[in-house]
């Protein structure tokens, strides 16, 4: 009986209630702290910064507690140098404070790549496939005498370019390609022989004999 009296004592129940209240308060404060730390329930709308200069875009984002990160560069000759070409996340997206916004900045010069070894080393189809895969632009093919569909040279902006040379990827490349098949070449050679007058050789031979007679 004494044990039950102690359990039912107001002092014991008062301590239990106090412990429960303290535990509830600690949990509430912990949850509140987590919400404050993670900005739970708060969101920021990402502004439109495409077209802005990088410095202006950075200032705009900083005012909203967002961070600009230059992810890569691109090239658009119709846009000013240093402006934002693209952003991720896009404008209007809801994000939390401190979120990084990745941007693409317009470069001052068109991007270049090393020209692969295709001149006198590949067919037209192989050269076109390789250049397109590397991001080069292609202009109309320029045909010259030579083996059919064999690439003899590459031109850019009116001049010849060579393997390993840095070439702009946005300027069309002109491939100089042969347009004569081996059969056509043989026929042209035979035609030239048919046009040759054997009498010219006889006349020259006679002239030589006359010299020896003297």
C-alpha positions in Angstrom: 0.0 0.0 0.0 2.9 2.4 0.8 4.2 1.9 -2.7 1.0 2.8 -4.4 0.6 5.9 -2.1 4.0 7.1 -3.3 3.1 6.6 -6.9 -0.2 8.5 -6.5 1.6 11.3 -4.6 1.0 14.7 -6.2 4.8 15.3 -6.0 5.5 12.3 -8.2 2.8 13.2 -10.7 4.0 16.8 -10.7 7.5 15.7 -11.6 6.2 13.4 -14.4 4.1 16.2 -15.9 7.1 18.6 -15.6 9.3 16.1 -17.5 6.7 15.6 -20.2 6.3 19.4 -20.6 10.0 19.9 -20.8 10.3 17.1 -23.4 7.6 18.6 -25.5 9.1 22.1 -25.4 12.5 20.7 -26.4 11.0 18.9 -29.4 9.2 22.0 -30.4 12.3 24.1 -30.2 14.3 21.5 -32.1 11.7 21.4 -34.9 11.6 25.2 -35.0 15.4 25.4 -35.2 15.4 22.9 -38.1 12.8 25.0 -39.9 14.9 28.2 -39.5 18.1 26.4 -40.5 16.6 24.9 -43.7 14.3 27.8 -44.5 11.4 25.4 -44.4 8.3 26.9 -46.0 10.3 29.7 -47.5 10.9 29.9 -51.3 12.5 32.4 -53.7 11.4 32.9 -57.3 14.4 32.7 -59.6 14.6 36.0 -61.6 15.1 36.2 -65.4 18.8 37.0 -65.9 19.2 35.8 -69.5 20.5 38.7 -71.6 22.0 40.5 -68.6 25.7 41.2 -68.3 27.4 38.7 -65.8 28.0 41.4 -63.2 24.4 42.6 -63.3 23.1 39.1 -63.1 25.3 38.4 -60.1 24.1 41.5 -58.3 20.5 40.6 -59.0 20.9 37.1 -57.6 22.9 38.3 -54.5 20.0 40.6 -53.5 17.8 37.5 -53.4 20.3 35.5 -51.5 21.1 33.3 -54.5 24.5 32.4 -55.9 25.6 32.8 -59.5 27.9 30.0 -60.8 29.5 30.3 -64.3 29.0 26.8 -65.6 30.3 27.3 -69.2 30.8 29.7 -72.1 29.0 29.7 -75.4 29.1 31.9 -78.4 26.3 33.9 -80.1 27.6 36.6 -82.4 24.2 38.4 -82.3 24.5 38.9 -78.5 27.0 41.2 -76.6 30.1 39.7 -75.1 29.8 38.7 -71.4 26.0 38.4 -71.4 24.1 35.5 -69.9 23.0 33.1 -72.7 21.2 30.5 -70.5 20.4 29.8 -66.9 19.5 26.8 -64.8 17.1 26.7 -63.0 15.0 28.8 -65.3 13.3 32.0 -64.3 10.1 31.5 -62.3 11.4 28.4 -60.5 10.8 28.3 -56.7 14.1 27.6 -54.8 15.5 28.1 -51.3 17.9 30.8 -50.2 21.5 30.1 -51.0 20.6 28.0 -54.1 23.2 28.1 -56.9 22.1 29.4 -60.3 24.2 28.0 -63.2 24.7 30.3 -66.2 26.3 30.2 -69.6 28.2 33.3 -70.5 28.7 34.6 -74.1 32.4 34.4 -75.1 34.2 37.2 -77.0 35.3 34.9 -79.8 33.7 32.0 -81.6 34.8 28.6 -80.3 37.5 26.8 -82.2 38.6 23.2 -82.5 41.6 21.5 -84.0 40.9 20.3 -87.5 41.1 16.5 -87.9 43.3 14.8 -90.4 40.9 14.5 -93.3 42.7 16.1 -96.3 44.0 13.4 -98.6 43.1 10.9 -95.9 39.4 10.2 -96.2 36.4 10.1 -98.5 33.8 12.8 -98.7 31.3 10.8 -96.6 33.9 10.0 -93.9 35.1 13.6 -93.7 31.5 15.0 -93.5 30.5 12.6 -90.7 33.7 13.3 -88.7 33.4 17.1 -89.0 29.7 17.2 -88.1 30.3 15.0 -85.1 32.9 17.5 -83.9 30.5 20.4 -84.3 31.9 22.0 -87.4 29.7 23.6 -90.0 30.0 22.6 -93.6 29.6 24.7 -96.7 29.0 23.5 -100.3 31.5 21.0 -101.7 34.0 22.3 -104.2 34.9 19.8 -106.9 38.3 19.6 -108.5 40.0 17.1 -110.9 40.9 14.0 -109.0 39.7 10.7 -107.6 36.0 10.7 -107.2 34.7 11.7 -103.7 38.2 11.9 -102.3 38.9 14.9 -100.1 42.0 16.7 -101.2 41.9 19.9 -99.1 39.9 22.0 -96.7 39.3 25.7 -96.9 38.0 28.2 -94.3 37.2 31.8 -95.1 38.8 31.4 -98.5 42.2 30.0 -97.3 43.5 26.4 -97.0 43.6 25.0 -93.4 45.5 22.0 -92.3 45.3 19.2 -89.8 45.7 20.3 -86.2 45.0 24.0 -87.0 42.5 25.7 -84.7 39.4 26.5 -86.8 36.2 28.3 -85.8 33.3 25.9 -85.5 30.7 28.4 -86.6 32.4 29.2 -90.0 31.4 26.8 -92.8 34.3 24.6 -94.1 34.7 24.0 -97.8 35.9 20.6 -98.8 37.8 20.2 -102.1 36.8 16.9 -103.5 37.7 15.0 -106.6 35.0 14.5 -109.2 36.7 12.1 -111.7 36.3 8.3 -111.4 39.2 6.0 -112.3 37.4 4.8 -115.4 36.8 8.4 -116.5 40.5 9.2 -115.9 41.5 6.3 -118.1 39.0 7.4 -120.8 40.5 10.9 -120.7 44.0 9.5 -121.1 42.9 7.4 -124.1 41.2 10.4 -125.7 44.4 12.4 -125.3 46.3 9.5 -127.0 43.8 9.4 -129.9 44.3 13.1 -130.4 48.1 12.7 -130.7 49.4 12.6 -134.3 51.9 9.9 -134.9 53.1 11.8 -137.9 54.7 14.3 -135.6 57.1 11.6 -134.4 57.9 10.5 -138.0 58.8 14.1 -138.9 61.0 14.4 -135.9 62.7 11.1 -136.7 63.3 12.2 -140.3 65.0 15.3 -139.1 67.3 13.3 -136.9 68.2 11.0 -139.8 69.1 13.9 -141.9 71.4 15.2 -139.2 73.2 11.9 -139.1 73.5 11.8 -142.9 75.3 15.0 -142.8 
